[in-house]
Amino acid sequence: MAKAAKSTRDMIVAAAEKLFYAEGIRAVSVDAVAEAAGVTKRTLYYHFQSKDELIAAYLEGRDQPNLKLFRKWFDTGDGDLADKVEAIFVNLARAARHPKWKGCGFLRTSAELANMPGHPAIRIGAAHKKKFEAWIAETFTEAGVAEPAMLARQILLLLDGSFAVVLLHRDPSYMEVAGKAAATLVRVALAGAKPKAPSEHAAASF
């Protein structure tokens, strides 16, 4: 019984994600989501008390998969740290060339809910961006960058700025240029990075 309920909820979220991302949250009605999920409106409201709760679930479902994809692009990127950061932008540019690409779902949703700062979806979107920022800052810390938090924020600004400009112009090359700018920032930061102090174990075995 619990498995069936979970499956129904997942189908509703999957239908909402497809419609919300393609058309926007305000343009899509609860009826449209229910129809796409193959359930009644009553069933949808059994799992979600409101459309706002469904919107939050839509973004929550994108959170970890998106972060995992960023990490994959970084980890599989060739070259040094700067090249790996640039690889995130290069892969995003490739994704942006797909005809169904509609930008960042988190940013688009926040724009539609700009007059509702307390909306749960806004909090989820903000947390998602902070997770990316924290992850990349940790990566820079491990590399010995002097101001990892500052650099991470600069990379995030380039990332989200490129999302906005590419969506406006429909030209993914802006994302590639942003990636080169990000790589330059990383290289400058690495040039001033402090060498790592030897560990106690290394000092003892020397």
C-alpha positions in Angstrom: 0.0 0.0 0.0 2.8 2.4 1.0 4.7 1.5 -2.2 1.6 2.2 -4.4 1.2 5.6 -2.6 4.8 6.5 -3.2 4.6 5.5 -6.8 1.6 7.7 -7.3 3.3 10.6 -5.7 6.4 10.1 -7.8 4.2 10.1 -11.0 2.6 13.4 -10.0 6.0 15.0 -9.3 7.4 13.7 -12.6 4.4 15.1 -14.5 4.7 18.4 -12.6 8.5 18.6 -13.3 8.0 18.1 -17.1 5.2 20.7 -17.3 6.6 23.3 -14.9 10.0 23.3 -16.6 8.6 23.4 -20.1 5.8 26.0 -19.5 6.4 27.7 -16.2 4.7 27.3 -12.9 2.0 29.9 -13.4 1.0 28.7 -16.8 0.4 25.1 -15.6 -2.8 24.3 -13.7 -3.2 21.6 -11.1 -5.7 20.0 -13.5 -3.1 19.8 -16.2 -0.6 18.1 -13.8 -3.3 15.6 -12.7 -4.2 14.8 -16.3 -0.5 14.3 -17.3 0.1 12.1 -14.3 -3.0 10.0 -15.1 -4.7 10.7 -11.7 -7.7 12.6 -10.5 -7.5 16.0 -9.1 -8.7 14.6 -5.8 -5.8 12.1 -5.8 -3.3 14.9 -6.5 -4.6 16.8 -3.5 -4.4 13.7 -1.3 -0.6 13.8 -1.9 -0.2 17.6 -2.0 -2.3 20.0 -0.1 -1.7 22.8 -2.5 -0.1 23.8 -5.8 2.5 25.6 -3.8 3.5 22.3 -2.1 3.7 20.7 -5.5 5.9 23.4 -6.8 8.3 22.9 -3.8 8.3 19.2 -4.5 9.2 19.9 -8.1 12.3 21.9 -7.2 13.2 19.5 -4.3 13.3 16.7 -6.9 15.8 18.6 -9.1 18.1 19.5 -6.2 20.4 16.5 -5.8 20.3 15.3 -9.4 21.5 18.8 -10.6 24.2 19.0 -8.0 25.3 15.4 -8.9 25.5 16.4 -12.5 27.7 19.5 -11.7 30.1 17.3 -9.7 30.2 14.7 -12.5 31.1 17.4 -15.1 33.8 18.7 -12.7 35.2 15.3 -11.9 35.3 14.1 -15.5 36.8 17.3 -16.8 40.3 17.1 -18.2 43.2 19.3 -17.0 43.8 21.2 -13.8 41.3 22.8 -11.3 40.6 25.8 -13.6 39.9 23.4 -16.5 37.5 21.4 -14.4 35.6 24.4 -13.3 35.4 25.5 -17.0 34.1 22.0 -17.9 30.9 22.7 -15.9 30.2 25.7 -18.2 31.1 23.8 -21.3 28.8 21.0 -20.5 26.0 23.5 -19.6 26.5 25.1 -23.0 26.1 21.8 -24.6 22.9 21.1 -22.7 21.6 24.6 -23.6 21.8 23.7 -27.3 19.1 21.1 -26.8 15.8 22.4 -28.2 14.0 21.6 -24.9 16.4 23.5 -22.7 14.6 26.3 -20.8 17.3 27.5 -18.5 17.7 27.0 -14.7 14.4 25.8 -13.2 15.4 27.3 -9.8 16.0 30.7 -11.2 12.9 30.7 -13.4 10.7 29.7 -10.5 12.2 32.3 -8.3 11.5 34.9 -10.9 7.8 33.8 -11.1 7.6 34.0 -7.3 9.5 37.2 -6.9 6.6 38.8 -5.0 6.5 35.8 -2.6 9.9 35.6 -0.8 8.5 33.3 1.9 7.4 30.7 -0.6 8.8 27.2 0.2 10.1 26.9 -3.4 12.1 30.1 -3.0 13.8 28.6 0.1 14.5 25.3 -1.7 16.0 27.3 -4.6 18.2 29.4 -2.4 19.4 26.3 -0.5 20.3 24.6 -3.8 22.4 27.5 -4.9 24.1 27.6 -1.5 24.9 23.9 -1.7 26.7 24.5 -5.0 28.5 27.4 -3.6 29.6 25.4 -0.5 30.8 22.5 -2.6 32.9 24.6 -4.9 34.3 26.6 -2.0 35.3 23.4 -0.2 37.1 22.3 -3.4 38.9 25.6 -3.5 39.9 25.3 0.1 41.4 21.9 -0.5 43.4 23.5 -3.3 44.8 26.1 -0.9 43.1 29.1 -2.4 43.3 32.1 0.0 39.7 33.2 -0.2 37.8 30.1 -1.3 34.3 31.5 -0.3 34.8 34.6 -2.3 36.0 32.7 -5.4 33.1 30.3 -5.1 30.6 33.2 -5.0 32.2 34.7 -8.1 31.9 31.4 -9.9 28.2 31.1 -8.9 27.6 34.6 -10.2 29.1 33.7 -13.5 27.1 30.5 -13.7 23.7 32.1 -12.9 24.5 35.2 -15.0 25.2 32.9 -18.0 21.9 31.0 -17.4 20.1 34.3 -17.7 21.9 35.7 -20.7 21.8 32.4 -22.6 18.0 32.2 -22.0 17.6 35.7 -23.3 19.8 35.4 -26.4 19.5 31.7 -27.0 23.2 31.7 -27.6 25.1 29.1 -25.5 28.5 30.7 -26.5 27.8 33.2 -23.7 28.0 30.3 -21.3 31.3 29.2 -22.8 32.7 32.7 -22.4 31.6 32.7 -18.8 33.5 29.4 -18.3 36.7 31.0 -19.6 36.2 33.9 -17.2 35.7 31.4 -14.4 38.8 29.5 -15.3 40.8 32.8 -15.4 39.6 33.6 -11.9 40.6 30.2 -10.6 44.1 30.4 -12.2 44.7 33.8 -10.6 43.6 32.5 -7.2 45.8 29.4 -7.6 48.8 31.6 -8.4 48.5 33.2 -5.0 47.5 29.9 -3.2 49.4 29.0 -0.1 51.4 25.8 -0.2 49.9 23.1 2.0 51.6 22.5 5.3 53.1 19.1 5.7 51.1 16.7 7.7 52.4 15.4 11.1 52.8 11.9 9.6 54.8 13.3 6.7 57.0 15.3 9.1 57.6 12.3 11.3 58.6 10.0 8.4 60.9 12.6 6.8 
